[in-house]
Amino acid sequence: MNNKKLGYARVSMYNQDLALQLDALKIAGVKDADIYVEKISGRLSKAKRPQLDACLKKLKEGDILVVWKLDRLGRSLKDLLNIIQELEERKIRFSSLTETIDTSSPTGRLIFHVIAAFGEFERNLIKERSVAGLAAARKRGVVFGRRQKLSRKQQEKLIQFYKSGTPIKKLMDQFGISKTCLYDCLHTHNINLKKNDK
């Protein structure tokens, strides 16, 4: 199988020089015609990086994607991991020259999996902190979600009118609320809907 090396080089601004990256890619054995160049911020998703898209589409099983540095491929760890995972699923190798990562070798795969594990660990920590923060806020009495449109007094009046037979439509107009909001209010106060209002 004739495996190709494709290179991807990126700078964030139009006035930045690509020479260092291009020279490194050529020394690594990537031909001029197989280097994809982008002058665009890495903060944008890969969907907004047309040259990266074109490069990824051109890669075939067994090929190798070469970059000068990991941050040239993706600015965020999540973005980088997603791209590398896509390459792994397609059986495409990856090489980052500066960090000496090459997923075609056992050591390169190990290094990348360690980086990926730290990324997963970081995501789990963020999730745990968020859950703990929400729980602590609830204990302090913080109420999440949309604020109720009706004051306690308005809710009491609405219930009184509803019990006395005022139609749903009239209550919605009178209090300036949606049917969902009205039903939520009745449900919160354990008021069963009349048969005709269901």
C-alpha positions as CSV (number, residue, x, y, z in Angstrom):
1,M,0.0,0.0,0.0
2,N,1.4,3.4,-1.1
3,N,0.9,5.6,2.0
4,K,1.1,9.3,1.6
5,K,2.1,12.1,3.9
6,L,-0.1,15.1,3.9
7,G,0.8,18.2,5.8
8,Y,-1.3,20.9,7.4
9,A,0.1,24.3,8.3
10,R,-1.8,27.2,10.0
11,V,-1.1,30.7,11.2
12,S,-3.7,32.8,13.1
13,M,-3.1,36.1,11.2
14,Y,-2.4,37.0,7.6
15,N,0.9,38.8,8.5
16,Q,2.4,35.8,10.3
17,D,5.0,33.7,8.5
18,L,4.4,30.1,7.5
19,A,8.1,29.5,6.5
20,L,9.1,27.6,9.6
21,Q,6.2,25.2,9.5
22,L,6.5,24.6,5.7
23,D,10.3,23.9,6.0
24,A,9.7,21.4,8.8
25,L,6.9,19.6,6.9
26,K,9.2,19.3,3.8
27,I,12.1,18.0,5.9
28,A,9.6,15.4,7.3
29,G,9.0,14.2,3.7
30,V,5.7,16.0,2.8
31,K,5.7,17.2,-0.8
32,D,4.7,20.8,-1.7
33,A,1.6,19.7,-3.4
34,D,0.4,17.8,-0.3
35,I,0.7,20.7,2.1
36,Y,-2.6,22.4,3.0
37,V,-2.1,26.0,4.3
38,E,-4.5,28.1,6.3
39,K,-4.4,31.6,7.6
40,I,-7.2,31.5,10.1
41,S,-7.7,31.4,13.9
42,G,-7.6,28.0,15.5
43,R,-10.5,29.0,17.8
44,L,-12.9,28.4,14.9
45,S,-14.3,24.9,14.6
46,K,-12.8,22.7,11.9
47,A,-16.0,23.2,9.9
48,K,-14.9,26.8,9.4
49,R,-11.4,25.8,8.3
50,P,-11.8,24.9,4.6
51,Q,-8.1,23.8,4.1
52,L,-8.2,21.5,7.1
53,D,-11.5,20.1,5.8
54,A,-9.9,19.5,2.3
55,C,-6.9,17.9,3.9
56,L,-9.0,15.5,6.1
57,K,-11.1,14.5,3.1
58,K,-8.0,13.7,1.0
59,L,-6.5,11.4,3.6
60,K,-7.0,7.7,3.0
61,E,-6.5,4.7,5.2
62,G,-2.8,4.2,6.0
63,D,-1.9,7.8,5.1
64,I,-0.2,10.1,7.7
65,L,-1.2,13.6,8.6
66,V,1.8,15.7,9.6
67,V,1.7,19.0,11.5
68,W,4.5,21.1,12.9
69,K,2.9,21.5,16.3
70,L,-0.2,20.2,18.0
71,D,-1.8,23.6,18.4
72,R,-1.7,24.1,14.6
73,L,-4.3,21.4,14.3
74,G,-6.6,22.6,17.1
75,R,-6.5,25.3,19.7
76,S,-8.7,23.5,22.2
77,L,-7.9,20.1,23.6
78,K,-11.5,19.0,22.8
79,D,-11.1,20.0,19.2
80,L,-7.7,18.3,18.9
81,L,-9.0,15.1,20.4
82,N,-12.0,15.0,18.1
83,I,-9.8,15.3,15.0
84,I,-7.4,12.7,16.2
85,Q,-10.2,10.3,17.1
86,E,-11.6,10.8,13.6
87,L,-8.2,9.9,12.2
88,E,-7.9,6.8,14.4
89,E,-11.3,5.6,13.3
90,R,-10.3,6.0,9.7
91,K,-7.0,4.2,10.3
92,I,-5.0,7.4,9.4
93,R,-1.7,8.0,11.3
94,F,-0.8,11.3,12.9
95,S,2.5,13.0,13.5
96,S,3.3,16.2,15.4
97,L,6.9,17.2,14.7
98,T,7.6,19.5,17.7
99,E,6.2,17.2,20.3
100,T,7.6,14.1,18.5
101,I,4.3,12.3,18.6
102,D,3.7,9.7,15.9
103,T,0.7,7.4,16.3
104,S,2.3,4.8,14.0
105,S,4.6,3.8,16.9
106,P,3.5,2.3,20.2
107,T,5.2,5.1,22.1
108,G,3.4,7.8,20.0
109,R,0.1,6.1,20.6
110,L,0.8,5.9,24.4
111,I,1.7,9.6,24.6
112,F,-1.4,10.6,22.7
113,H,-3.6,8.3,24.9
114,V,-2.1,9.9,28.0
115,I,-3.0,13.4,26.6
116,A,-6.5,12.1,25.8
117,A,-6.8,10.7,29.3
118,F,-5.9,14.0,30.8
119,G,-8.5,15.7,28.6
120,E,-11.2,13.3,29.8
121,F,-10.1,13.7,33.4
122,E,-10.3,17.5,33.0
123,R,-13.8,17.2,31.5
124,N,-15.0,15.0,34.4
125,L,-13.5,17.4,37.0
126,I,-15.4,20.3,35.3
127,K,-18.6,18.3,35.3
128,E,-18.2,17.3,39.0
129,R,-17.5,20.9,40.0
130,S,-20.6,22.1,38.2
131,V,-22.8,19.4,39.8
132,A,-21.4,20.2,43.3
133,G,-21.8,24.0,42.7
134,L,-25.5,23.6,41.7
135,A,-26.1,21.4,44.7
136,A,-24.5,23.9,47.1
137,A,-26.5,26.8,45.5
138,R,-29.8,24.8,45.9
139,K,-28.9,24.3,49.6
140,R,-28.5,28.1,49.9
141,G,-32.0,28.5,48.5
142,V,-31.1,29.5,44.9
143,V,-33.9,28.7,42.6
144,F,-32.9,27.7,39.0
145,G,-35.0,27.9,35.9
146,R,-37.3,30.5,34.6
147,R,-38.8,32.9,37.1
148,Q,-42.5,32.5,37.6
149,K,-44.5,35.1,35.9
150,L,-47.1,35.3,38.6
151,S,-46.6,36.6,42.1
152,R,-47.9,34.5,45.1
153,K,-51.0,36.9,45.3
154,Q,-51.7,36.5,41.6
155,Q,-51.4,32.7,41.9
156,E,-53.9,32.7,44.7
157,K,-56.4,34.8,42.7
158,L,-55.9,32.6,39.6
159,I,-56.7,29.5,41.7
160,Q,-59.7,31.2,43.2
161,F,-61.1,32.2,39.8
162,Y,-60.4,28.8,38.4
163,K,-62.2,27.0,41.2
164,S,-65.2,29.4,40.7
165,G,-65.5,28.3,37.0
166,T,-63.6,31.1,35.1
167,P,-62.7,29.6,31.7
168,I,-59.0,28.8,30.9
169,K,-58.9,31.3,28.0
170,K,-60.2,34.1,30.1
171,L,-57.7,33.4,32.8
172,M,-54.9,33.4,30.3
173,D,-55.9,36.8,28.9
174,Q,-56.6,38.3,32.4
175,F,-53.2,37.3,33.8
176,G,-51.3,37.6,30.5
177,I,-49.9,34.0,30.7
178,S,-49.6,31.0,28.5
179,K,-51.7,27.8,29.0
180,T,-48.5,26.0,30.1
181,C,-47.8,28.6,32.7
182,L,-51.4,28.4,34.0
183,Y,-51.3,24.6,34.1
184,D,-47.9,24.7,35.9
185,C,-49.4,27.1,38.5
186,L,-52.4,24.7,39.1
187,H,-50.1,21.7,39.3
188,T,-47.8,23.4,41.8
189,H,-50.7,24.0,44.1
190,N,-52.1,20.5,43.6
191,I,-55.2,21.7,41.8
192,N,-56.6,19.0,39.5
193,L,-57.7,20.1,36.1
194,K,-61.4,20.0,35.4
195,K,-62.5,17.4,32.8
196,N,-63.2,20.0,30.1
197,D,-59.8,21.7,30.5
198,K,-57.7,18.6,29.9
